[in-house]
Amino acid sequence: PVLQQGDAMSLVALGNSLVMAGHEVFMRGENGGATWKFIGTNLPDQDIHGFTVSPISPRTFFAFIVQYGLWRSDDAGATWALLSKELPDTVLALAVVPTSPETLYAGTMDQGLLKSTDGGKTWKPVSGLSTKMALGLAQDPRDPRILFAGTEGGLYRSNVDGTTWTRVGLPGKDIAVIAISPANPSRMLVVDAQGRVYRSDDRGATW
């Protein structure tokens, strides 16, 4: 066990390091998670329900704090600045488009998938994905512009600009968590809301 208290809601790999965020949890693990320490910050609270790191700038962190909005850090989490209070408190996942750092996505429990094109200041629902929930987000290691979204209706994949979405498997499953192997991008793991784990070795064609 790593946690003695709190509730981990996000885990991001940065090379051989890991960053874990959640309710009263903001920690960094070194040596593949062998050792952990808390990250000190100036955040107003640590109820972090959404967290991600920029794919092109590993010191740029984004965190959604319940009741306090979306925050950004450019020094690996030491200091933070408020970006927006426009997002709902039901945010669970965040993603940044590496080729367009001003483009961010936020998955929510009740407003589907939201998109910002101004660095996180303002948000609108995405086109082409009419789901109530977007519980988990993951980017394709081969082309991080392509996003996978876990919804109440299965797993969906976007095109490179996020304008169209195609269901790639597990229809009717509430997909809560998605992970894609950087070493073997055809291998995907997902976890549904009932705690069941599914694996695909052909990029979602079969599970």
N, C-alpha and C positions, 0 to 999 in steps of 0.2 A: 504493500500500500504506500502511496505517495502522500495522499491528503489525510490529515487528521481532523480537518474541519472544512466547511464550505462545500461548494457544488461546482465542479468543473464543467463548463459548457462549451469550450472551444479549445482545440489543441492544434498548434501550427508548428511545422517542422522548418527549421532554419539550418540547413546543413546537418551538423552533428548536435545541434541544440534544439530544444523544444520550448515553446512558450504556451503556458496554460492560463486560461482566463475563465472567470465565471463569477458566481455569487461568493463574495468575500475571498476570491482567489485571483491572484495575478503573480505567477511564478515563472522562473526560467530554469530549465533543466539542461545540464551539461553532460557530455559524454553519452549521448543517446538517452538521456533521462536517468543516468545513474545517480546524479546528485542534483538537488533542487534548492533554490533560494527564492525568497520573495523579492519582487521588484518594487522599490519605493517610488511613489508617484505623487503628483499634485492633483490627481483626480478627485472630484467632490464626493465620490462614493465608489465602492467596488462591487456593485451589482451589475457585472458585465455580461449582458445577454448576447452580444454580437461582437466578434473580434476577428480581425484579419491583418495580414502584413502585406505590403505592396510587393508583388513578384519581382519588380525591378529595383526596389530600394529596401533592403532588409532592415533598415533602421526606421522606416516609416510605418507606424502602427495606426490602426483605426479601431476604436472601441465604442460600442453603443452602451450607454449607462441608463438603466431604467430611471425615468423621471428627470434625467439630466441631459439627454440627447446624445448626439454623435460627436466624438472627440478625435483629434489627430495628434500624434506625436512624431517628431522627426529625429528624435535621439534615443530610439529603442525603448521608449516607454517611460523615460525619466520625467519629462515635462510634457504637458498636454495643453491644447487650445480647443475651445468649443467651435465646432463647425456648424451645427444645426440642431434646432429643437423641433424640427418639422416631422421627424419620423415618429410612428406610433410606438408605444411601450411594448408591443408584441414582436419586435424585431428579434430574430434568433440567429441570423447568419449574415455575413458581409463578404463582399468580393470586390477587388480592384482590377480593372482592365489594364494590363501592362503597357500596351501600345497607345493607350489614351488615359493617362493617370487621373484625368478629371472625371472619368466615367466609373461610377461605383454602382453596385447592386446591393439591395437589402432584402432578405427573405423574412416574411412576417407570418404570424399565426392566423391573421384575419383579413389582411389586405393584399394577399398574394405577393408577387415579386415586384419590388419597386426599383427605379433606376434614377440616378443622378448624372447629369452631364456637366455640372459646374463644381466638381470637387466635393460634393456632399452637402451643398447648401440647400438645394431644392430637389424635390423628388416627385416622380410620377409613376403610375403603373406601367409595366412593360407591355408592349404590344405582342400579340401572338401567344400569350400564355394565360388562359382564363381559369386560374385556380384560386381557391380561397387561401390556401396555405403554401408557403415555400419554406420548408423546414430546414433544408440543408443545401449548401452550395459547394461546388468544387469546380476547379478549372482544369482543362485538359493539359497535361504537361507538354504535349507536342505543340499545342497552340493555345496559350492561356486566354485568348480572346473567346474561345469556345467554352461555354458554361454548362454545367450539369446542375439541374435543380431537382431536389426531392420534394414531392408534393403529396397531397392526399390521394392523388390519382395515379401515382407511379413516378418513374424517373424520366425526366425530359432533358434533351440536349438542344442548345441553341446553335444558330449559325454564327459566323465570325462577328457580325455586328449586333447580334441579339435581337433581330427583328422577327425571326421565325423560330419556332420550337417544335421539336419532334419527339414523341414518346419513344423511348428506347428500351422499355421493359418494365416488368412488375406492375401491370395495370391493377388498379384497385388497392395497392399497398400504400400505407402512409410511410413514406421514406423520410427518415429523420436525419440520417448522417450518411455522407458519401466520402469515400477516400479512393484516390487513384494512385497507383504505384508510379513514382517518377522513373524507376529503373525499367519497368515494364508497363507502359501506359495502356496496354490492352487489358490489364488486370484491374478490376474495380471491386470494391467492397461497399456494401450499403447495410444499414441497420434500419429496420422499420420501427414504428412506434410501439410495437409489442415486444421489442428486444430481439427479434429474429435477425440473424446475419445471413446475407446472401453474397455470393461471389460470382463474378463473370470474368472469363479469360479471353473474351472476344469483343471487348469494348461495349458490352451490354446486349449483344445479340441473343445470348443464352445465359441462364442463371442457374 
